[in-house]
Amino acid sequence: MLSKLQKSTLAREFDCAFNRAAALARGRGEQPDTSTAARTQYRHEQVAIATGKVGLRCCDNSDYSDCMARAKHLLGEDGQAMNHLIHGQSNRSRQFEFLIQKELDRLGLPLSYAAGICRRMFHGLNLLEASQDQLFKILCALRYQKRQPRPPEKNITPVDFTPPVPTPQPA
């Protein structure tokens, strides 16, 4: 749910957008309805366009940026509208990709290691084509990998493959 402050801020922005739309209509020679009911109807229509929900009372925090972006666009402030849209996006796939890369860095493994886990877990699926749920499972697999004790490295002495130098034989 939106807080009272968020609702009042959005209502104020949509009210300013309504005043702008009414002023533009008067400039065209029209007589727009500026009653309270018309303002409320306008706000409901714009919230429905922005979020697909009936009004501000049905919106939650994830809808705030979409509503504010719509209001800013209606006010002619498209730069701020774009900032609100970008701020409101929560692309979970990109977040999981970042966490996977962070986990790989911690383990000292290349990205191809996560791609191999993806192919093995999801029957040949490319890492770039993985869904959010699949990326989450890959992240969990990497974190599980971190908890597993690694086998101790064997001390193997290097073998010298250079051919022996022949020693001269006395005649």
N, C-alpha and C positions, 0 to 999 in steps of 0.2 A: 504494500500500500504506500501511496505517496504521503509524505508528511503534510501537515497543514501549511507550512511555509512553501513547500514545493507546489502545492495546489494553488495557493494564492499567487505565487510568482507566475505560474502558467496562465492562470485566469487573467492576470494583469496584462501579460504579453498578448494573449488572444484578444483582450479588450482593446489594446492599442492597435492590433491588426484590424479589428472590426472598424475602429474609427478611421483608419487609413482607407479601408475599402469603401466606407460610406463617403469619405471626402472625395475619392476618385469618382464615385458614382455621381455625386453632386456636380463635379467638374464636367461630367458628360451631360448634365442637364436632367438627371434623374432625381427622384425624391425617395431615397431609401428609408426603410423602416428602421428607426433607431431605438425602438422600445427595448425594455429589459428582456422580454421574451425573444425578440429577434437576436439580441446579443447572446443569450443562452443557446439558442438554436444554432447560431454561427459557431460558437465554441464547440458544441457537440459534434457538428459536422466536421470541423477541422481535426478534432481529436480522433474521430472515426477514420478520416483520411490518413492521419499519421500512424495510428496504431491498430486500427480495425476494431477498437473497443468503443462502447457506447459513450462514455464520458470520462472525466478525470477521476471520478470515484471508482472506476473499474480498472484504472491503470496501476501498475506497480513501479518500483524503482527502475526496472529495466526499460520502461517506456518513457521516462522523463526526458531523456536526450532526444528521442524521436519527436515528442511533442514540442520541445523547445526549438528544435531545428525547423519544424513546420511553422511555428510562430515567427521565428526570425526570417524565414523565407517570405512569409506573407508581409512582413515589415520592410522587405527589400534589402535585408542584411544577409546576403547569400554567403559571404565569407564566414560569418559567425554560425550560420546554419550548417555549413560544411564541417566546421570545428565540432559542433554538437553531435553531428552524425558520426564522425570519426571517433569521438570520445565515447559514444554510446555503444559502439560495436565491441562485442566480446567474441572474438573468433577463437573458440576453444581448441580447434585443431592447431592453430599457430602457437597457442600456449603449450599444448602437449609437445609439439615439435621442439620448442625452446627447452622444455624440461628434459626431453630425451637427450638433446645435445649437451645440456648441463651435466646430466648423469654420465654420459659417455666421456665427457672431459674429466669428470671425477675419477672414473675407472681407468682412464688412459687408453680408451679404445676409439677406433675410427667410426665414422658414420656407417660404413659398410657393415659393421657388426650389427647395428640395429636393423639395417636392411635385410641381413641374413635371418635375424629373428623373425622379421615380418614375413619373409618368404616361407620359413619353416612353419610358422604358426598358422598362416592363412593361405596355404596351398599355392605358393608362387606369386602372391600379390606384391606389387612394387610398393615401397615405403611411401612414395609420393601419392599413391592412390588410396592409402589407408583412411578409414573413417575415424571419427573422434573416438568411438569405443575401441577400435583396433589400436589406435595410438596409445590409448590409456593402458591397454593390455601389454603393449610393448614396453611402456614405461614401468609397469609393475614387474615385468620379467627382468628388466635391467636392475631394478631395485632388489629383486630377489637374488639376482646374480651377485650383487654386491655383498649380500649377507652370507653367501656360501663361502666356506673356507677354501682357499685355493690350495691345490696340492703343492708340496714343497718342490722347488726346482731341483732337479738332479744335478749333481756336480759331475759334469762330463769333461774329461780332459780333452783338449783339442788334439786332433790327429794331424801329424805332419805328413803331407802327401808329396813333399819334394823328393825327387829321386836321390839316392845316396851318390856322393861323388866317388868315382872309382879311385882307389889308391893304386899307385904304381907298384907293380909286382917286380921283385928282384929277379934278374935273369940267370 
